[in-house]
Amino acid sequence: MSRPRNPYADLSPAHFWRRAVSTVERHLLDPVVAARFTIGRQDKVATAGSCFAQHIARKLQAAGFNYFIAERLRGATPEQARARGYGVFSARFGNLYTVRQLLQLFQRAHGDWMPAEDHWIRPDGHYADPYRPNVEEGGFTTLDALHADRASHLAAVREMFGQANVFVFTLGLTEGWRSRQDGAVFPLAPGVTAGEYDPGRHEFVNFDVAETVADLRAFLGLLRAVNPRVRVLLTVSPVPLIATFEDRHVLTATTYSKSVLRVAAEGVVREFDWVDYFPSFEIITGSFNAGMYYQPDAREVTEAGVAHVMRCFARHYLAGSQPAGAATGMPLPAALEDADAGEIICDEEAIDQIRE
């Protein structure tokens, strides 16, 4: 007697744990089933977000793709420029850890909103921009210099949003600090590297799923209004929180934060057909690799982990690297195989250093 039909009978191996995970060599596992779009060598690709976004930026450049840098330091070597925050992302905004930061950056760049908190004072007496406090290593010696640099920066941000063919955003955190006066969100709490924390003016916030989805929708709508053909690729950073302000263990705080971001990303991907999700988070954190993609501190990602992420990214999203769905053993560009997980700039590292 034949077995009755069931809805799982005709599904591909990717749908089954034993066939797609248990029996696949760790370094060959590829969780991408189908990419919604590919990136051509002439496409301008902009990146922003948490620290992990820097890996994609660096590998795009190394593989000869058109990584879009809208804000440059003229007359400087790449090393000199990077030391001052140029080229780390597509514009000199530092880390954008929360979606609210991204939304507010767009609004500021297009003149739709200007936060009340204008500047912070550093311990050395120089000035810092509250919305990118670490981009200028020695701070700004005058407010005029800060304001001029900010104006130039926001002009570059407008160019980035208006001209990018593909925008890659890595969602990093849900926890943040904001102004009680107007809701402006900062990448670091006041007082960590600059400014002074005042509980009457500043408050902690931990964005939930509804808030994160609403911010993503709002940003995507604004972005498409100025750039109707842009495509967006979302990822979730696999790097755990360096610290939490919640009254809970940092491990459970990390699980909450990453879960919110992953659910929010899924929500907008299901809503907008020009937005896709790339599972770098799943590749690094998945049980299949038995923790081998983290350094001994259980936080920093290893070079092998970055290389695995980039192999999957190139296979499905970089046109000409190799056909989507091709055998995982096929060669990729050497620049993508030779991944380097070092020299990643993260603003939140300063949180841990203040206790040393």
Sequence and secondary structure as in RCSB ss.txt:
>XXXX:A:sequence
MSRPRNPYADLSPAHFWRRAVSTVERHLLDPVVAARFTIGRQDKVATAGSCFAQHIARKLQAAGFNYFIAERLRG
ATPEQARARGYGVFSARFGNLYTVRQLLQLFQRAHGDWMPAEDHWIRPDGHYADPYRPNVEEGGFTTLDALHADR
ASHLAAVREMFGQANVFVFTLGLTEGWRSRQDGAVFPLAPGVTAGEYDPGRHEFVNFDVAETVADLRAFLGLLRA
VNPRVRVLLTVSPVPLIATFEDRHVLTATTYSKSVLRVAAEGVVREFDWVDYFPSFEIITGSFNAGMYYQPDARE
VTEAGVAHVMRCFARHYLAGSQPAGAATGMPLPAALEDADAGEIICDEEAIDQIRE
>XXXX:A:secstr
      TTTT  GGG HIIIIITS GGG       S  B TTS EEEEESTTHHHHHHHHHHTT  B   S  TT
  HHHHHHTTSSSSSSS     SHHHHHHHHHHHTTS   S   EE TTS EE TTSTTSSTT BSSHHHHHHHH
HHHHHHHHHHHHH SEEEEEE  SEEEEETTT  EESS TTSSSS   TTTEEEEE  HHHHHHHHHHHHHHHHH
H TT EEEEEE     S   SSS HHHHHHHHHHHHHHHHHHHHHH TTEEE  HHHHHH GGGTTTTB TTSSS
B HHHHHHHHHHHHHHHBTTTS TT  TTS   HHHHS        TTHHHHHTT 
